Amino acid sequence: MKKEIKAFFNRNQGRGYKSKDIADKLGFNSDHEYASLKAALNKLEEESFLIRTGKRFQLNKLPQSNRLKGRLEINRNGFGFVNINNEKHGDIFIAARNIGTAFDGDIVEVELFAKQKGKNIEGQIVNVAERKRKEYVGIIKKSKSFFFISPDDPKLHRDIYINESKLNGAKNGDKVVVGKLAWDTSMLNPEGEVIEVLGKSGTHDTDIISIAREFDLKYKFPSAVLSEAENIASAIPKEEIKKRLDYRSKNVFTIDPEDAKDFDDALSIEKLENGNLSVGIHIADVSHYVKKGSPLDVEANERGNSVYFVGRVIPMLPEKLSNQICSLVPNEDRLTYSVIVEMTTRGKIIDYSIEKTIINSKRRFTYDEAQKVIEDEAGDLVEDILLLNKIAEQFRKKRMREGSFNFISPEVKFNLDENGVPISIMIKQTKQSNMLIEEFMLLANKLVAQQIAIPKSGPVKPFVYRIHDLPDQEKIVEFSRFVKTLGYSFDPNSSSKSIGFQNLLNQVKGKEEEALINELAIRSMAKAVYSPDNIGHYGLGFKYYSHFTSPIRRYSDLIVHRLLFNYKNLKSGEMYSLAQLEEICDNISATERNAVEAERFSVKQKQIEYLRNHLGNEFSAIISGITNFGIFVKITDILAEGLVRLRDLDDDYYIHDEKKYAIVGKRTKKQYRLGDKIHVKLIRVDEERSELDFIILDFKE
């Protein structure tokens, strides 16, 4: 039928035809033939052989050179943009009706419209070149005559139908994974089949597995990996101990969150005979156990990092390693890789070395326990902790003077019951004990990178750096315009933007808009990534920086440990080529971004689960986003974000004013601006779509 239709339009190129006219001319008059004809016409339109104006089809005479390829990003309102990495065109706007059979994240081919209108170049998707995903997570629902899922990801805007014969044991209300997608025409919904039943929707375990599948995270270890981990001996051979600096008799201790199980890092401090101090930053020696090319190594490389969901961790390494053999638990001998720094009592670095060591932690502190020692100036290892805290404060002041800035991204902490249901939510407090650990980890990471980037002899060897590029000037200008509307000043053309950022962050410290300004400042920045090409770390103000301090949970750090040891001790040449390191860096940068998104989604789900029992409650909030369809608001004390729809603002007709970062009442001129503090009431909780709806009660006084 498609061949006949193509031949018809090649003969009749001058005008458009309705589907009924085409059926009459080709003799397709039965109901079955006519339905098939319409499906074929729609398919030919998707393939760009035909174009449609209203109800009429005609031959598409636009050349194929008008077709561009890029990745589709769909807005929550249904329209999208295709990023083609082309400065001439920029992002291409795709109206909802022109998205065809594409999903968010798909690589698509776009055809530009001959006539353009509006500020964005506009086109239509004519082909899906590559699906972002092959599997989709959702809850099985039953309609009168068919089953379907609405994908958990709200950007996947179409329900997926499932024939009863392809349920594979799934029942109404089950959370499932659907695959083998077939979607030939946007006039019909995609169809798939259940390939895995995750469990009953709403349980904590099922929700965790669902998020893992949604973000394509491996949550089960292959048997070969588990077998290798189980066969690793816990006892440390005497021959290995002899090769290492022995710190077992020294006061080594850890400071970690209360619920931590994988302790990567420990500290020690002692006074030297010359009056200086020796600070040991001791990191779990994972590289001793995880050998290059082993099943454990291959799996860790694929995962890239551990992922921390609310109430559950998906570890990079099996529990035998992450929570036992490698974890620096108290009163057990553990193998470590240490940065040992000689410094004055005022924090001036005299010398340092990077050595394989063995430790035996004398105390496991939580952050709160260490904070109590700092505040009371009493308790276990009080002299060591107070001295380390004093040096950390000096490091921090020096770092800020030299251009480092301290963005605070507030995080929430959940109190869960035995079933994983959130009972309460609070904002995590960053205290001196947190900053103590942070400063010494930053120091170790900096010195390790410096060791390779500034060799004592010979050429610079391939390495993995943590880099952060300069911010985009357009984004910085936009950010400065916004903060000006809130009454703050920031010069986007200043020669030292980092100092300007720090001054601004100091101005907003402790104010309700602090979280919003921090968040928008971070958005204006480039993303930190891994790379063998060192360009420095703009945000920290460091010329040389790497990741060395968390090898239990980051593959980058494991690679860095291997490279350091190889360059210092082995003479057999490079362990990794530059090309191999580039490939590893690309992968772990991508897995990190994916993990961050998954973790945020986990937090959002738990916030929504908590708020479903607070429908009708009133909250203090701040306006965190302005769009042409509504206002995004963030609840001040639990950081949950939701939407106030314009249609629910019934006191006036509101118009989006992009320049003012506001919506403005047409009659009253009343404004709601980004950053405004307001009172809101929760009116709708949609757990399936991960949406919260609010109405505004009044401005906060």
LINDA-V319654 format. One record per backbone hydrogen bond with DSSP energy under -0.5 kcal/mol. NH is the residue of the N-H (numbers start at 1). CO is the residue of the C=O. If there is no record, write none. Layout:
# LINDA-V319654
nh;co
NH;CO
NH;CO
This chain:
# LINDA-V319654
nh;co
5;1
6;2
7;3
8;4
9;5
10;6
11;7
12;8
17;57
19;55
22;18
23;19
24;20
25;21
26;22
27;23
28;23
29;27
34;30
35;31
36;32
37;33
38;34
39;35
40;36
41;37
42;38
43;39
44;40
45;41
46;42
47;43
48;45
49;44
50;44
51;58
53;56
54;52
56;53
57;17
58;51
60;49
61;59
66;63
67;64
68;110
70;108
71;83
72;106
73;81
75;79
78;75
80;94
81;73
82;92
83;71
83;81
84;82
90;86
92;82
93;91
93;121
94;80
98;95
99;96
102;99
105;72
106;103
107;130
108;70
108;106
109;127
110;68
111;124
112;66
112;110
113;122
116;114
121;91
123;93
124;111
125;98
126;109
127;109
129;107
129;127
130;107
136;178
138;176
139;150
140;174
141;148
143;141
143;146
147;162
148;141
149;160
150;139
151;149
152;137
154;152
156;153
157;155
160;149
161;159
161;190
162;147
163;192
166;163
167;164
170;167
173;140
174;171
175;199
176;138
176;174
177;196
178;136
179;193
182;191
188;185
191;182
192;161
193;179
194;166
195;177
196;177
198;175
198;196
199;175
201;173
203;200
204;419
207;203
208;204
209;205
210;206
211;207
212;208
213;209
214;210
215;211
216;213
217;212
219;217
225;222
226;222
227;223
228;224
229;225
230;226
231;227
232;229
237;235
241;237
242;238
243;239
243;240
244;241
245;356
247;245
247;358
250;247
252;250
253;267
254;363
256;365
260;257
263;261
264;262
266;282
267;253
268;280
270;278
272;276
275;272
277;343
278;270
279;277
279;341
280;268
280;278
281;279
281;339
282;266
282;280
283;281
283;337
284;264
285;335
286;284
288;285
289;286
290;286
291;289
294;291
298;294
299;295
300;296
301;297
302;298
303;299
304;300
305;303
306;553
307;314
309;307
309;312
311;309
312;309
314;307
315;313
321;318
322;318
323;319
324;319
325;320
326;321
327;321
328;263
329;327
331;361
332;329
334;359
336;357
337;283
338;355
339;281
340;338
340;353
341;279
341;339
342;351
343;277
343;341
344;348
347;344
350;342
351;342
353;340
355;338
355;353
357;336
358;245
359;334
361;329
361;332
362;252
363;252
365;254
365;363
367;256
370;366
371;367
372;368
373;369
374;370
375;371
376;372
377;373
378;373
382;379
385;381
386;382
387;383
388;384
389;385
390;386
391;387
392;388
393;389
394;390
395;391
396;392
397;393
398;394
399;395
400;396
401;397
402;398
403;400
404;399
405;539
407;405
409;407
410;408
413;426
415;424
416;414
417;421
420;417
423;415
424;415
426;413
428;411
431;429
435;431
436;432
437;433
438;434
439;435
440;436
441;437
442;438
443;439
444;440
445;441
446;442
447;443
448;444
449;445
450;446
451;447
452;448
453;449
454;450
455;452
465;463
465;531
466;545
467;465
467;529
468;536
472;524
476;472
477;473
478;474
479;475
480;476
481;477
482;478
483;479
484;480
485;481
485;482
486;482
486;483
487;484
488;483
492;490
494;491
500;496
501;497
502;498
503;499
504;500
505;501
506;502
507;503
508;504
509;505
511;508
514;511
517;513
518;514
519;515
520;516
521;517
522;518
523;519
524;520
525;522
526;469
529;467
531;465
534;532
535;533
537;542
538;468
538;536
541;537
542;537
548;546
553;550
554;550
555;304
558;554
559;555
560;556
561;557
562;558
563;559
564;560
565;561
566;562
567;563
568;564
569;565
570;565
570;566
581;577
582;578
583;579
584;580
585;581
586;582
587;583
588;584
589;585
590;586
591;587
592;588
593;589
594;590
595;591
596;592
597;593
598;594
599;595
600;596
601;597
602;598
603;599
604;600
605;601
606;602
607;603
608;604
609;605
610;606
611;607
612;608
613;610
614;611
615;612
616;682
617;614
619;680
621;678
622;634
623;676
624;622
624;632
625;632
627;630
631;644
632;625
633;642
634;622
635;640
636;620
639;635
642;633
643;692
644;631
645;643
646;629
648;645
649;646
650;648
652;649
654;652
655;664
657;662
658;656
661;657
661;658
662;657
663;672
664;655
665;670
666;653
669;665
672;663
674;661
675;623
676;673
678;621
679;698
680;619
681;695
682;617
683;681
683;693
684;693
686;691
687;685
690;686
691;686
693;684
694;643
695;681
697;679
698;679
700;677
